[in-house]
Amino acid sequence: MPPASLRHARLLSRCAPGLLLVAGLASAAAGQAIGPDMISSSHIDVARNGNNAAGTIIGYSVGSLTCNIGDLPANTHTDVTIRPLASQEMFRYRSFTLPGSSVPFSRMEQIGQGWVKWVAVPASGSSPTCGTGSCGGSSPGVMSPNCGDVYGSGFNSPTGMARRSFINAATGVLSGSRGGGTGESTISTRIQVLASDLAAQPQGTRFFIETVHLLPHDAQYLRPGQNVAINALNNAASQEIGVNGGVGNATLIGGAANRQVPVIARWRELDPTVTLVTADHDDTPNPSRAGAFIRCRFYVAAKVTDLLDGRWRYEYAVYNLNSDRSAGSFTLPMHDSTAFTDYYFRHAPTHSGENIGNAPWTATKAAHSLVFATQTFAANPAANAIRWGTMYNFGFTAPVPPTTGEARLGLFKPGTLADIAVPGLPVPSMPPVCAADFNGDGSLDPDDLSDFIGCFFQAPACVGTDINDDGNVDPDDLSDYIGLFFAGC
């Protein structure tokens, strides 16, 4: 059986800019045994590989340094299914305004994703130091503590890239082969970005790259006394870049990469009014030991802006670090009478023959909620769920101010949990509840009286007709409701 605690949520919104740490990860300095801990340590370069014939899409690739910052050697092996893997993605931060409004609001969005680099086995003694101590050198298939492996962008050829759908990010295992990308060779399997997302951007626009490194020995390692593996929760690294309007190679900005910090956390660094929360699930079985599990993490960021005209702009970003189950829905509380407009959805499309759909998510009002969703796994296993290493944006405008509440993140692939809670987010406030508004449509009218009477005389009576909460539906409830109705709201 899974451990008793399967749901975790951590509020990170009060972390100081630039000091965001991955919750739940101890350091070797604290005296706790770490084991092998593979991370994306730094970025080497960003290459512009070319554009498609139409000039509308540009392809990029990233060079990075894979490091073992743990206290035990990491098994990088010669088996192709359990070698290190490195994803690559690009993001943009900028401000927006709605038509008819002069109040700006910020948004961090993913504008491109590439396939995954299948990293070779480190050669004996050739690994560089990771800056965390002396590197004693690594042997084929083993990376020692403090040692790393460098791969410039030139190593990211299409024949060496693997589909993301072949990878279980929770376990770190690759199932399938490299190569096989389709499309124009200049952009096939690369980080594909629309040229229009790079050129002629407003002042203040900033761009970032991110890599997420995976390794089974890191992802599945259980620290002494633990039953849930957590070493993969620090595997993302991000860095600001200059894109030169999409012309010529991009340049790295700000020195070394920000280790263990995904780009979604940079949104709050740039805009301190953003709320950032992590939401985990521990129900993924750990192949390394029967009855053990792997912690999988989502980040959710939110910003609400008062447009100063009786409307508020709600912006959300959901990022999947390492959950193979992925996310298929994102639900916010919203009163039935609250209307929303200006719905915005954005994701970085899959490409080059990757068998994952790109259909946009729908936004639907349900009972006291607003639900953003893709197709269910049962309807389409290849639907456009939020898979690992990707971030999706949702935005809308509503005529109600925010309050602090809980969202729900629906897991896409079947498993123990159907969804996980995401508390501590700014969400639309609920208008005061009128007890006599029986049908919940936000207004009190004869329909409410008619609906209540119909439910009262139904056998059995409808839920909600026990007005006085005494556990029985009887004439007292009918009398009490009629009194409420004529008293008004």
N, C-alpha and C positions, 0 to 999 in steps of 0.2 A: 504493500500500500504506500502511496505517497506520504511524505511527512505531513504532520498536522498543519503546519503553516505553509500554505501554497501561495499566498498572496502577500506582496510587499509593495509599499509605495513610500517614496522618500521625497520630501520637499527640499529642493535645492535652491529656491529663489532667494535665500538670504546669503548665499555664498558671495564673497567679495569677487568682483570682476578679476579674472585672471587667476583665481585661486580655487576654481571648481575642482574638487577631487571626486573620484569615483567612490560612492558610498559602499561600505562593506568590505573594502580591501585594506588589509593591514600591510605594513611595510616590513622588510627584513630587519630594519633598524629597531623595530619594536620588539624583536626577539622571537617572533612567530615564524615557524617553518613555512616557507612559501612554496617550495617545489619548483618545477620548471614554469617560468612565467614569460611567455613570448609576447612581445608588443611590437607595434610599429613605432620605431624610435625617432626617425627623422626622415625628411624628404630630400632627395638628391637633386632632382631637376623636374621640370615639366616641359614636355615637348609638344609642339603643335605638329601633328603628323600630316595634316592636309585637310582638304575640304571635299565635299561631294561635287559632282560636275555642275550642279545647279548653284553652288556657292551658298547654300542655305544652312548646311550643317558642317561644323568643324570638329575634327577628331583630335583628342589629346591623350597623352600617356604620362604616367608619373613614375619617377624613380624613388626608391625608398630603402631604408635600412631596417632590417628585421633584427630584433635584439632579444636575448634571454636575460631579463633582469632578475630572475629568480635565484635560488640557492642550490638548485640541482640541475644537472645537464638535461637539455631538452632533446627528446628523440625525434629528429627530423627524418630519419629512416630513408631507405631506398625504395620502399613500396610507394608507388605513385599515389595511392589513395590516402596516405597519411603524411604527406609532405606539407610544408608551410604554404599557405595561400594568402594572396594579398589583393583585396578589392580596391577600386579606385572610383571616386566620384567628385563632382564639382557643385558648388553652391554659390548663391548670390544674395547679398544683403542690400536692400535699398528701401527708400520711402515711397509711398503711394498716396494719392488722393482720389476720392470718389468724384464722379461728375456732380457738379453743383455744390461741392464742399471744398473749402480751402484748408481744412485741418489734415495734416499728414499723419500717416501711421506706418510703422516699420513692418517688414516681413523678411524672414530668412527662408529661402526656398532652394530645393535641389534642382539644378538645371541640367544635370547630365550624369550618366552612370556608364561605366565600362564593364567589360567582362573581368574575370579574376585571373591574376598572374599566378601560375603554378611554379613555385620557387624550387630551384634545384637544390641538391644536397650540398652543404658546405664542404669545401675541400679541406683536407687536413692542414691545420696550422694557418690557414689563410684568413680566418675571420678577424675583423677589426674589433677594437674595444668599443663598448657601448657607452663609455663615459661614466660607468658606475663602479669602476674598479679595474684591476688588471685583467686582461683576457689571456688565459693560459693556452689558447688555441683550441680548435675543434677538430674532431676526426670525422671522416665520412659518415653521415647519418646521425651525428651527435653534435649539438651546439652547447658548449660549456657556459656556465654562468659568466655574465659580463661580456660575452662574445656576441658578435652580430654578423650579418651577411648582407652585403651591399648589392643592389640591383638598380642600375640606372634605367632611365626610360627606354633606352635602346634595346633592352632585353625583352620589352613587352611586345613582341611580334605576335601577329594574329595566330600563328601556329602554336604559340605557347600559352594562349589564353583559354580559360575554361568557362562554360556557362555557369551563372550563379545558381540556376535551378539544379545543377549537378551536385551542389554542396549543401550539406546539413551544417548550418553555422553553429548549432548548439553543440554538436559532437566534433565539429571540425573536419569531418570526413568528406572526401571527394568521391563520388560515384559516377564513373563515366570517363571519357577521354578528353584530351585537350583538342583545340582547333575546331574546325567545322563551321566557322563563322561565314555568313553570307553578306552580300552587298559590295559596294565599291571598296576596293582595297585600301584606299587612303583613310577611310574612317571605320572599316569593319572591326568590331570588337573593342574599339577605342572608347574613351569617354566622349560621347556624342552630345554636342551642345549646339543649339540654334545660334546662328550668326547674329540674329537680331537680339539675342539675350546678352551679347557682349559689346556690340557697337553702340556708340552715341548714348551712353547711359547718363542719368542725372548725376549731378555733383553729389558726392558722398556715397556712391555705390561702391561696394567692396566685394571681392571674390575670394573663395576659399576652396582648397582641395582637401580631401580626406582619404585616408587609407585605413582599412580594417584587416588586420592579420589574424589568420586562423591556423591552429595546429592541434590535432587530436590530443597529444600528450599534455598540452596546456589546457585545453577545454575540458578534458575529462579528469584531470588530476584532483584527487581528494586530499586536502590538507589533513594532518593528524587530528583525529577526533571528529572530523566533519563528515556529513553524509550528503552534502550538496556542494558540487564543484563551483568555484567562483573565480578561478584564475583568468577566465576569458573576458571578464567585465571591464578590463582596462586596455582592450586591444585596438581601440580607435585612436588615430592621431590626426590633427588638423593643422592647416597652415594657410595664412593669407598669401594670395598671389596677385600679380598684376597681369592682366590679359592683353594689354595693348590694343584694346578694341577688337580683339580676335585676329589681329594681323601680326605674324611673327610669333616666336616662342613666348610663352608666359614666363614670368620671373618670380622667384620666391621672395617673399617680403617678411622681414622680422626675424631673420636668423633661423634657429632650429624650430622644428615643429613643436606644437603644444601636445606633449605626450599624454595619452590616456584621456583626451578630451575630444569628443566628437563635435562636429561643426554646430549642431543644434545648441550646444552650450555657449557658443560664441555669440549667439543672438542676445543672450542676456548680458554678456560682456559689453556689447555695443549699445544695448538699451536696457538699463537697470530696472525699468518698469515691467520687464518680461518675467513671468513666473515659469520656473522650470522644475519638473517633477520626474522621478523615475518610477516605473511600475514593472515589477518582476513577476515571473511565474516559475515555480520549482517542480513542475510536473513532467519534465523531460527525462526519461530513464537514462542512466549513465552506464554505457557499455563496459566501463572498467570494473564495476562491481554490482552484483545483483542487489536490488533494493536501494541503490543510491541514485541520485538525481543531479541535474545540471541546472544552474540558475540562468534564466534567460531574461534579458532586459529591454524595455522600451523607455525612451525619453519622450515626454510630452511638454511642449512649451506653449505659452498662451500670452496674448497681449490684448487688452481692451482699451479703445480710444474713444473719449467723449467727443463727438463731432459738433457739439455746441448748438445743435438744432433740434434737440429732442431725440437724437439717435445715437447709438453706440456701435462702433465697429469692433467685431470680434474676430481675432486671428489665432489660429491654432496650427501647430506643427507636431506631427507624430513621427518619431524615428525608431526604427527597429535595429538594435545593435546585433543581436545574435539569436533571435527566436526563430527556430525552424517552423514553428506552428504559424507564425505570421499573424497579421491582424486583418480582419475582414470587415470590421465596423467600428465606428467611434460615435458614442451616444452622449448627448448633453441634455440636462434637464431643461425643459422649456414649457411654459404654460400653454394650454391649448389655444388660448385667445391671442397669444403673441405671434405676430407675423414676422417673417424674416425676408430680406431682399438681398440683392447683389451677391448671390452665392458664388464663391470662388473655390476652385479645386485645382491643384497642381501636383504632378509627379513627374519624375524623369523617366521617359519611356524606355522600355526594353527594346532591343534591336539585334541586328546581325543574325537573325534566325533563332533567337532565344524563344522558347516555347512558353511565354508568359504574356497574358493579354494586356492591353493598354486602354481598355474602356474606362471612361471617367466614372467616378463614384456618384451615386445619387444622394440627394438631400431630401429627406422625407419627414414630415410631421407625424409622430405617433402619439400614443397616450402620454401626455405630460412630458414629451421629449422631442428632440430633434436628432434624427439618426442619419449619419453618413455611412454608406455601405457600398461594397462591391457585390458581385454574385456570391452565393454560398459555395463552399467546397463541394457539397453534394451536387449542385447544379453545374459547376465548372471548376475542376481541380486546377486549371490553369488561369483562373480569374486574376484580376489585377489587385491582389492583396498586398499589404505593406510587408514585403519580404526583407530579409536582413540587409543591412548596409544601405537602406533607402529611407527617405523622409518624404511624407506627404503633407500638403497644406490644405486647410479648410478655413474658409472665411465667410462672414455674412454680416449684415447690418440689421439691428433690431431696435425697437423703440423703448427698450427697458435697460436700466443700468445694471452693472454686474454685481454679483455677490459671490462669496466663496462657496463652492460646492464640489460635487463629485461627478466625474465622467465615468463611462464604462468603455473598455476596450475589448471588443469581441475577437476571440482567437479564431483563426481561419481554418486551420487543419484540425481534424478530430483529436481529442485528448481528454484528460481528466477534467480540466476546467473549460467552461464555455466562454467565460470572460473574466477580466480582472478589473478591480477598482482603480480609479485614478483620482484620489481626493486632492483637495487643496488648490483647485483651479478656479480662476474667475469664470463664472457661468452666468447666463441670463437670470435675473431675479424673477421670482414668481409673484404675480399680483396677489394681494390679500385674498384668501379663500373665503368665499361666501357659502355658508353652510346650506343655504336654500337653493343655490345653483346646482341642482341635482344632476343635470346632464353635463355639467362642466364646460359649457360653451362660452363662459365669461360674461353672460348676461342673465338677468332674472326675468322670466316671462312665463306666460301660461303653459308653455311646453314643459317647464320644470314640474309644475303641479300635475299636469297630465301624466308625465313620465313616472313620477313618484307613485301616483295612485295605481297606475298599471303594474308597476313593480310590486307594490304592497299586496295587491290581490292575486299576484301570480303565485303558483304553487310549484316549488317553494319560492318564497319571496326573494327578490334580487339582493345581491350584496349591496350594502349601504342603506338599506331601509330601516335598520335598527338605529333610529335617530338618537335615542337616549342611552345607547350602549349598555343596556342591561342584560344583553345576551338573548333576548327574545324579540320577535317581531309581533307586535300586538296593537290594539287600538290606541294605546298611549303614543306609539310612534307616529301614527297617522295624525293624531291631534297635535303632537309636538311639531310635526313638519308643517302643518297648516298654519300654526302660529308663527313659525320662522318665515314662511312664505309671505304672509301679509305684513310681517314686521319689516320686510325688505332688507337689502344689503347695505 
